[in-house]
C-alpha cells in the first residue's frame, strides 16, 4: 500500500519515481511525541534523508543516530519554493538518484527521501513534484500522479507554479543519447566518401 495512517489521522504517502529507483515519502509534521512512529517508518522504508519545509518541531538527534540526514528547507505555508530552496533540494535529489541506481545494480534496497511540511499537502508535495518533473514527467501528469496518492495535495498557486516549471537538471539519458547520436553522425560523416562512378567495360573492338 502507498499510504499508512499516522497517529494524527493523516496519511503517509509513498511516491515511487516512474523513471528512477529513488522514492519519496510525503508525511505530516512529526513531533517529539509521535516521532517513534515515524522512526519505524523511516527505518522500514530505508529513509536516508528527511527534508523539513516548516519550522522544526522535533530534535534531530535520533535521526542522526540512525545516519539519517536532516535538511531544513522552510518556505511560506501555501507558497512555492524560492530558487535557493529548489537548488538545495535538487542537489539532494541528484546525489541520492545516483545512489538509488547503484543500489539496484548491487541488489540492495534503494534510498527513500522523506519530506514533510505541517499537513503534507502543499509544500512537501511541491518539492516531490519538482523532483518528478526533473526526472522526465510532464507537470500536469506529475500533479495528477501525486494527487492520486495524496488526496488534496496542491493549491492553485502551487499548480500554476508547477505547470510553468522549467527543468534545470540535464537528464543523463538525454545526454547519453545525444553523445551516441553525435558519435554516429561523426562516424558516418568521416567514413562517407563520394563513390567513384562505376565505368562499364568498353565493348571489344570488332575485327575486320
C-alpha positions as CSV (number, residue, x, y, z in Angstrom):
1,X,0.0,0.0,0.0
2,X,1.1,3.6,-0.7
3,X,-0.5,5.1,2.3
4,X,-0.5,4.4,6.0
5,X,-2.4,6.1,8.9
6,X,-0.3,8.3,11.1
7,X,-1.1,8.9,14.8
8,X,-2.7,12.2,13.9
9,X,-5.1,10.5,11.4
10,X,-3.3,11.9,8.4
11,X,-1.6,9.8,5.8
12,X,2.0,8.8,4.9
13,X,2.3,8.5,1.2
14,X,4.9,6.6,-0.7
15,X,5.7,8.1,-4.1
16,X,7.7,5.9,-6.5
17,X,9.5,7.6,-9.3
18,X,8.5,6.2,-12.7
19,X,11.9,6.9,-14.2
20,X,14.2,6.1,-11.2
21,X,14.6,3.7,-8.3
22,X,14.6,6.7,-5.9
23,X,11.4,7.0,-3.9
24,X,9.8,9.7,-1.7
25,X,7.8,9.7,1.5
26,X,5.3,12.5,2.0
27,X,4.1,13.0,5.5
28,X,2.6,15.4,8.0
29,X,4.8,17.0,10.6
30,X,6.2,14.7,13.3
31,X,6.5,15.9,16.9
32,X,8.5,14.6,19.8
33,X,5.5,12.6,21.0
34,X,4.9,11.0,17.6
35,X,8.5,10.6,16.4
36,X,8.7,6.9,17.4
37,X,6.0,6.0,14.8
38,X,7.8,7.9,12.1
39,X,11.2,6.4,13.0
40,X,9.7,3.0,12.5
41,X,8.5,4.0,9.1
42,X,11.8,5.6,8.2
43,X,13.8,2.5,9.1
44,X,11.3,0.2,7.2
45,X,11.4,2.4,4.1
46,X,15.2,2.9,4.1
47,X,14.9,6.7,4.5
48,X,18.3,8.3,4.2
49,X,17.2,12.0,4.4
50,X,14.3,14.0,5.9
51,X,13.5,17.4,4.5
52,X,11.6,19.8,6.7
53,X,9.7,22.5,4.8
54,X,8.3,24.0,8.1
55,X,9.7,25.1,11.4
56,X,11.4,22.4,13.5
57,X,9.0,20.5,15.9
58,X,11.4,17.7,17.0
59,X,15.0,17.1,17.8
60,X,17.2,15.6,15.0
61,X,19.3,13.6,17.5
62,X,17.6,10.3,17.0
63,X,17.7,10.6,13.2
64,X,21.4,11.4,13.3
65,X,21.9,8.3,15.4
66,X,20.5,6.3,12.5
67,X,22.6,8.2,9.9
68,X,19.5,9.9,8.5
69,X,20.3,13.4,7.2
70,X,18.0,16.2,8.1
71,X,17.8,19.1,5.7
72,X,15.8,22.3,6.7
73,X,14.3,23.9,3.6
74,X,11.5,26.0,5.1
75,X,9.3,28.3,2.9
76,X,6.0,30.1,3.2
77,X,2.9,27.9,4.0
78,X,0.8,27.5,0.9
79,X,3.6,29.1,-1.2
80,X,6.1,28.0,-3.7
81,X,9.8,27.4,-3.0
82,X,12.3,30.2,-3.7
83,X,15.2,29.4,-6.0
84,X,17.7,28.7,-3.2
85,X,15.4,26.0,-1.8
86,X,15.0,24.5,-5.2
87,X,18.7,24.4,-5.7
88,X,19.4,22.7,-2.4
89,X,16.6,20.2,-3.0
90,X,17.9,19.3,-6.4
91,X,21.4,18.8,-5.1
92,X,19.9,16.2,-2.6
93,X,17.9,14.6,-5.4
94,X,20.9,14.3,-7.7
95,X,23.1,12.7,-5.1
96,X,20.5,10.2,-4.0
97,X,19.3,9.3,-7.5
98,X,22.8,8.1,-8.3
99,X,22.8,6.1,-5.0
100,X,19.5,4.6,-5.9
101,X,20.7,3.4,-9.3
102,X,23.8,2.0,-7.7
103,X,21.8,0.2,-5.1
104,X,19.7,-1.5,-7.7
105,X,22.8,-2.7,-9.5
106,X,24.1,-4.1,-6.2
107,X,20.9,-5.7,-5.2
108,X,20.4,-3.6,-2.1
109,X,17.3,-1.5,-1.1
110,X,17.2,1.9,-2.8
111,X,17.1,5.0,-0.7
112,X,14.0,7.0,0.2
113,X,13.8,10.7,0.9
114,X,11.1,11.8,3.4
115,X,9.6,15.3,3.0
116,X,7.1,17.0,5.3
117,X,5.6,20.3,6.0
118,X,2.7,20.7,8.5
119,X,-0.1,18.7,6.9
120,X,1.9,17.3,4.0
121,X,-0.5,18.7,1.4
122,X,1.3,21.8,0.0
123,X,5.0,22.5,0.4
124,X,6.2,18.8,0.7
125,X,4.2,17.6,-2.4
126,X,5.5,20.6,-4.4
127,X,9.1,19.6,-3.8
128,X,8.4,16.0,-4.7
129,X,6.6,17.2,-7.9
130,X,9.7,19.2,-8.8
131,X,11.8,16.1,-8.5
132,X,9.5,14.1,-10.7
133,X,9.4,16.8,-13.3
134,X,13.2,16.9,-13.3
135,X,13.2,13.2,-13.9
136,X,11.1,13.5,-17.0
137,X,7.4,13.6,-16.0
138,X,5.2,16.3,-17.5
139,X,4.0,18.9,-14.9
140,X,0.3,18.2,-15.1
141,X,0.9,14.4,-15.2
142,X,3.0,14.9,-12.0
143,X,0.3,16.8,-10.2
144,X,-2.3,14.1,-11.1
145,X,0.1,11.3,-10.1
146,X,0.8,12.8,-6.7
147,X,-2.8,13.6,-6.1
148,X,-3.7,10.1,-6.8
149,X,-1.6,9.0,-3.9
150,X,-2.2,12.0,-1.6
151,X,-5.6,13.5,-1.9
152,X,-5.9,17.2,-1.5
153,X,-2.3,18.0,-2.4
154,X,-1.5,21.4,-4.0
155,X,-3.4,24.7,-4.1
156,X,-4.0,26.8,-7.2
157,X,-0.8,28.9,-6.9
158,X,1.3,25.8,-6.5
159,X,-0.4,24.2,-9.5
160,X,0.3,27.3,-11.6
161,X,3.9,27.3,-10.4
162,X,4.4,23.6,-11.3
163,X,2.7,24.0,-14.7
164,X,5.3,26.5,-15.8
165,X,8.3,24.9,-14.0
166,X,11.4,24.5,-16.2
167,X,13.8,21.7,-15.7
168,X,17.3,22.7,-14.6
169,X,19.0,19.3,-14.3
170,X,20.1,17.8,-17.6
171,X,18.8,14.3,-17.9
172,X,21.7,11.9,-18.1
173,X,19.8,9.6,-20.5
174,X,19.3,12.5,-22.9
175,X,23.0,13.3,-22.6
176,X,23.9,9.7,-23.4
177,X,21.5,9.6,-26.4
178,X,23.0,12.9,-27.7
179,X,26.5,11.6,-27.4
180,X,25.5,8.4,-29.2
181,X,23.9,10.4,-32.0
182,X,26.9,12.7,-32.2
183,X,29.3,9.8,-32.4
184,X,27.3,8.1,-35.1
185,X,27.0,11.3,-37.0
186,X,30.7,11.9,-36.9
187,X,31.4,8.3,-37.8
188,X,29.2,8.4,-40.9
189,X,30.4,11.8,-41.9
190,X,34.1,10.8,-41.7
191,X,33.5,7.5,-43.3
192,X,31.5,8.7,-46.1
193,X,33.2,9.2,-49.4
194,X,31.9,10.2,-52.7
195,X,31.5,6.9,-54.6
196,X,33.6,6.6,-57.7
197,X,31.2,6.0,-60.6
198,X,31.5,2.5,-62.0
199,X,32.5,2.6,-65.6
200,X,31.1,0.0,-68.0
201,X,33.7,-2.0,-69.7
202,X,34.4,-0.8,-73.3
203,X,32.9,-3.1,-75.9
204,X,35.5,-5.2,-77.7
205,X,36.9,-3.8,-81.0
206,X,35.3,-5.5,-83.9
207,X,37.8,-7.4,-86.1
208,X,37.6,-7.0,-89.8
